[in-house]
Structure formats: structure tokens, C-alpha cells
């Protein structure tokens, strides 16, 4: 495969302090089941019973250091411990249970790794992942992360603004959307039935160019663990988690709204925009509150009110001026 090298990818990674890792705690592995009170606590508590590692997660060894400078785009809320953020994941390519990615993703080979840039761009490209990582200095951004299943985390991500990479790709003026396609390789992944692989996600181009949209290579000051979407993913903190495409192998620019996996799977439950909106319920549960996964070891889940746009209204609300957000959910 031809690897196009460019002197535009010549900026080194800026050295700085490693993002603090409060989460390297030596918890004892345990298999607790919350057999009491689940009905009263609602769907969030029932979901918590499926993964007892949320209370005492199995220790995960960190990956290589990824030096990152602090960013202005960050929250001061307490972070979810590393071992919880890396053992409770949605990454269906490795299985549909929350514990499957941590158990199965060791088979993913992240080097060599190339990324294609296709569609409505000045010139199609095939790029090496390490060149992409070095294109801009890496920043550490602590973002709230809200799942459509009504649980949330606070995670320090490491990367740079997606807008910087998109500008490098030189989309044509006619391009209105960017689609992300993930790796789908049965030699490395489970790829359960019932889905049209590869995983596809997409954004309106102006959304992707918002400074909060992060092209991400690491978390907790380390390169991304496989189960968290190594070696390259996007993080959109004002949208539900499934919009955050993982293990990306292609950026495709188009003038039409792209097909996306969950919207195609069930459009009545998973809208294309999928902005966090506490006033628009999922057909099977309320989105008005969320179960925060944090450093507490209580067997009782902690619920907090869900904020519009996940608390990022000041930065992103203007993108949707005049839109009916109950129709374009």
C-alpha cells in the first residue's frame, strides 16, 4: 500500500507533564451482584449490576506514556478512575457486554496502521498513524462523557482538535459531512452478528470543526488502550457516546448525510445528531438523569441530573440554532 508522506506532518509532540493518573489503584477483583434494591433504583442500577468491576475493577496495566499539555477545554470534575474507564466499555466489535472489550481487545494490532482520507477532498490520502499523531502538539482534555444508556464518566483524553486534521485533509467547499469508518477485521475482532460492519459514524462538517471535537490518541496520559478505541478515535463530549467512533481507518467527506451504524440499526432510538438532551427520552428509559461512574466504591449508584449538551451549551448550542432538537434528536 502506498503511504503518502507529507512535510505538513512535521510538528513534533510537545513535551510536558504527564497527565495525572489518579486511577492506578490496586483494587481486588470481585464479583458482586446487587440483588437488592435494583427495582427501586431503576434502569441505571440494573445496568450497574451487570459489571461488578465498576465497584472493584480488575487492575489494568497502562500503556506507554503520551506526553500531553493541559488544555483550556477541560472540566475540573473528579475523574473516573482509569480501571473503571477501561473495563466498562461499549465497543461492539469485541462483544456486546460491557466487560467484553477489556477481555477481548488484546487481539487488536495497532501497528502498522494507516488511515485513508477519501471523498470530497482536494486529494485522497493514505496516512500513517504515527505521522497523524505528530501533526499537532497533544493536549490533555478532561471531558464529561455521557452514554445513551444513561451512565456517564469523566475522562482525561489526549489528542488535538479534529478541526486541525480536517483542515489538513482539505475538504472541498461542497463537502458538508465527514464520515468515520472503523476497522472491521474478523481475524482481530469478534464482530457479532446483527450489525452491518464496518462501524460507521458521521458528523456535519461544522460540528466536526468545533474546537471541542477531539481527534484522540490517548487517555490518562497514556496511549489509548485497545478497548478504548486504539490507536485513533474521535471524542465528541456534547453527544452520546456511540457518536465517538473508535479504531478509525477512514475519513470520508461527502455532501450527503452519511449512513451511521446505530441510526441505521434503529432510527427511532438513535438519531443522527444524538446530542445529549435531557428533555428527549430514549423510548425505553428517561434521559433526565445519569448514573455517574466515579471513584466511589459504594454498591449504590450515584445519580445526577443530565445537562443539555452534556454541559457544553456555551460552546456548541449555536450549531443548532433554529433546529427542532426533539425532531433532530
C-alpha positions in Angstrom: 0.0 0.0 0.0 1.3 3.4 -0.9 1.9 5.6 2.2 1.8 9.2 1.3 4.2 11.2 3.5 3.9 14.9 3.7 6.1 17.6 5.2 2.8 19.1 6.6 3.1 16.3 9.2 6.3 17.7 10.7 5.3 19.1 14.1 6.7 17.1 17.0 4.7 16.1 20.1 5.2 18.8 22.7 6.8 17.6 26.0 5.1 18.4 29.2 4.0 16.9 32.4 2.2 13.6 32.0 -1.5 13.9 32.8 -2.1 12.8 36.4 -3.3 9.2 36.8 -5.3 9.1 40.0 -6.7 5.8 38.9 -3.9 3.4 39.2 -5.4 1.8 42.3 -4.8 -1.8 43.2 -8.3 -2.9 43.6 -9.1 -6.5 44.4 -11.1 -8.3 41.8 -14.6 -9.1 42.9 -17.8 -10.4 41.5 -20.6 -8.6 43.4 -24.2 -8.8 42.4 -26.6 -6.1 43.5 -29.5 -8.4 44.3 -31.4 -5.9 46.5 -32.9 -2.6 45.6 -32.4 -2.8 41.8 -36.1 -2.4 41.0 -36.3 0.8 43.1 -33.1 2.2 41.7 -34.3 1.9 38.1 -32.6 1.1 34.8 -29.3 2.7 35.8 -28.9 0.5 38.8 -29.9 -2.6 36.8 -27.2 -1.8 34.3 -24.7 -1.4 37.1 -25.3 -5.0 38.3 -24.1 -6.4 35.0 -20.5 -5.2 35.6 -19.3 -5.6 39.2 -15.9 -4.4 38.1 -17.3 -0.9 38.4 -17.1 -1.3 42.2 -13.7 -3.0 42.3 -12.3 -3.2 38.8 -9.5 -5.6 37.8 -6.3 -3.7 37.6 -5.3 -2.7 34.0 -1.7 -2.1 33.1 -1.2 1.3 31.5 0.2 1.7 28.0 3.2 3.8 27.0 3.4 7.4 28.2 1.8 10.0 25.9 3.1 13.4 26.9 0.4 16.0 26.8 0.0 19.6 27.8 -3.1 20.8 29.7 -5.9 22.3 27.6 -8.3 25.2 28.2 -11.1 22.7 27.2 -11.3 20.8 30.4 -13.6 20.2 33.4 -12.5 20.2 37.0 -15.0 17.5 38.0 -13.5 14.4 39.6 -12.2 11.9 37.1 -13.4 8.4 36.7 -10.6 6.0 37.7 -8.6 4.5 34.9 -9.5 0.9 35.8 -13.2 1.7 35.6 -12.9 3.7 32.4 -11.1 0.8 30.7 -13.2 -2.1 31.9 -16.7 -0.8 31.3 -16.9 0.0 27.6 -19.1 -0.1 24.6 -17.0 -1.4 21.7 -19.3 -3.9 19.9 -16.6 -5.2 17.6 -15.2 -7.0 20.6 -18.5 -8.1 22.1 -21.8 -6.6 23.2 -21.3 -6.9 27.0 -19.6 -4.0 28.8 -16.7 -6.3 30.0 -16.1 -7.8 26.6 -13.8 -5.1 25.1 -11.3 -5.3 28.1 -11.4 -9.1 27.9 -11.1 -9.4 24.1 -9.4 -6.4 22.6 -5.9 -7.6 23.2 -6.1 -9.2 19.8 -6.2 -5.8 18.1 -2.9 -4.9 16.3 -2.4 -1.1 16.2 0.8 -1.1 14.3 1.2 -0.9 11.4 -2.0 1.3 11.0 -2.9 3.5 8.1 -5.8 5.9 7.7 -7.4 6.8 4.4 -8.9 10.2 3.5 -11.4 9.9 0.7 -14.4 11.6 -0.9 -14.7 15.3 -1.5 -11.2 16.3 -0.7 -8.6 18.1 -2.8 -6.5 14.9 -3.0 -7.2 11.5 -1.5 -4.5 10.4 1.0 -3.3 7.3 2.9 -1.5 8.3 6.1 0.5 6.5 8.7 -0.9 6.8 12.2 2.3 8.0 13.7 2.5 10.8 11.3 -1.0 11.8 12.2 -0.2 11.8 15.9 2.8 14.0 15.4 1.0 16.5 13.2 0.0 18.8 16.1 1.0 19.0 19.8 -1.0 16.7 22.0 -3.3 18.3 24.6 -5.0 16.7 27.6 -8.7 17.5 28.0 -10.8 16.2 30.8 -14.3 15.8 29.3 -17.6 14.6 30.6 -18.7 11.5 28.7 -22.4 10.6 28.5 -23.7 7.3 27.2 -27.2 6.9 25.7 -27.7 4.1 28.3 -27.8 6.8 31.0 -24.4 6.4 32.6 -21.5 8.8 32.5 -17.8 9.2 33.2 -15.3 12.0 33.4 -12.2 11.0 31.3 -8.9 12.8 30.5 -8.4 12.4 26.8 -5.2 13.1 24.9 -5.2 14.4 21.3 -5.7 17.6 19.3 -8.7 19.4 17.8 -10.3 17.4 15.0 -10.6 20.6 13.1 -6.8 20.7 12.7 -6.8 17.4 11.0 -9.8 18.2 8.8 -8.0 21.4 7.6 -5.0 19.3 6.6 -7.4 16.9 4.6 -8.5 19.9 2.5 -12.2 19.1 2.0 -13.8 20.7 -1.0 -16.3 23.5 -0.4 -19.1 21.1 -1.5 -18.3 18.7 1.4 -20.9 19.1 4.2 -20.3 15.9 6.3 -17.5 13.7 7.4 -17.9 10.0 7.9 -15.7 7.8 10.2 -15.3 4.2 9.3 -13.8 1.8 11.9 -11.7 -1.3 11.4 -13.7 -4.5 10.8 -11.3 -7.5 10.7 -12.6 -10.9 11.8 -9.0 -12.0 12.4 -8.7 -9.4 15.2 -12.3 -8.8 16.3 -15.4 -10.7 17.3 -17.7 -8.8 15.0 -21.0 -10.2 16.4 -23.9 -10.8 14.1 -26.8 -8.4 13.5 -24.7 -5.4 12.5 -23.6 -4.1 9.2 -19.8 -3.9 9.7 -17.7 -1.8 9.5 -18.9 0.6 12.2 -19.8 3.9 10.7 -20.4 7.3 12.3 -20.6 10.8 11.0 -20.9 14.5 11.7 -21.9 17.6 10.0 -18.7 19.3 9.0 -19.4 22.4 11.1 -19.8 20.1 14.2 -16.5 18.3 13.4 -14.8 21.7 13.1 -16.0 22.8 16.6 -12.9 23.2 18.9 -14.4 20.7 21.4 -14.3 17.9 18.8 -11.1 15.9 19.6 -9.0 13.6 17.5 -7.8 11.3 20.2 -4.8 9.1 20.6 -4.7 8.5 24.4 -6.3 8.8 27.8 -4.9 9.3 31.3 -1.6 10.4 29.9 -1.1 7.1 28.1 -1.7 5.8 24.6 -5.2 4.5 24.1 -5.9 1.0 25.5 -7.2 -1.2 22.7 -10.6 -1.4 24.4 -10.9 2.4 24.3 -10.5 2.7 20.6 -6.8 2.5 19.8 -5.0 3.8 18.0 -7.2 6.7 16.8 -10.7 7.7 17.7 -12.9 10.9 18.0 -14.4 12.3 21.2 -17.5 14.5 20.9 -18.3 15.5 24.5 -21.7 17.0 23.9 -23.0 13.9 22.1 -23.9 10.4 23.3 -21.0 8.0 23.4 -21.8 6.0 20.3 -21.1 9.0 18.2 -17.4 8.7 19.2 -16.0 6.4 16.5 -13.2 4.1 17.6 -10.2 2.5 15.7 -10.8 4.6 12.7 -9.4 3.6 9.3 -11.1 6.1 7.0 -12.3 9.7 7.0 -14.8 10.1 4.1 -16.0 13.6 3.1 -19.4 13.9 1.4 -22.2 16.3 0.6 -24.9 14.0 1.9 -25.7 12.8 5.4 -23.8 9.5 5.7 -25.2 6.3 6.9 -24.3 5.6 10.5 -24.4 2.2 12.3 -26.8 2.9 15.1 -29.1 5.2 13.2 -29.4 2.5 10.5 -29.9 -0.1 13.2 -32.8 1.6 14.9 -33.5 5.2 13.9 -36.3 5.6 16.4 -33.8 5.1 19.3 -30.6 6.5 17.9 -30.8 9.8 15.9 -28.1 11.0 13.6 -27.3 14.0 15.8 -27.6 12.3 19.2 -26.9 15.5 21.2 -27.2 14.9 24.9 -30.7 16.3 25.6 -32.4 15.5 29.0 -35.8 16.5 27.6 -35.8 13.8 24.8 -36.3 10.4 26.4 -35.0 7.2 24.9 -38.1 5.1 24.0 -37.1 2.7 26.8 -35.8 5.0 29.5 -35.5 8.6 30.7 -32.5 10.7 29.8 -33.2 13.3 32.5 -30.6 11.9 34.8 -27.4 9.8 34.6 -25.5 7.3 36.7 -22.1 8.8 37.3 -19.3 6.2 37.4 -16.7 7.7 39.7 -14.1 6.8 42.4 -16.6 5.8 45.0 -16.9 2.1 45.9 -20.4 2.2 47.0 -22.7 -0.5 45.6 -25.4 2.1 45.3 -25.2 4.1 42.1 -24.9 7.9 42.2 -27.4 9.7 40.0 -27.0 13.3 38.8 -29.2 15.5 36.6 -28.3 15.4 32.9 -27.3 18.7 31.4 -28.3 20.0 27.9 -25.5 19.2 25.5 -23.8 17.5 28.4 -23.0 20.8 30.0 -21.3 22.2 26.8 -24.1 24.5 25.7 -21.9 27.6 25.7 -19.6 26.0 23.2 -22.0 24.2 20.9 -25.6 25.4 21.2 -25.1 27.9 18.3 -24.5 25.0 15.9 -28.2 24.1 16.2 -29.9 27.5 16.2 -33.4 27.2 14.7 -33.4 23.4 14.7 -36.1 21.4 16.4 -33.9 19.3 18.7 -36.8 16.9 19.5 -37.2 16.1 15.8 -33.5 16.1 15.1 -32.5 14.1 18.1 
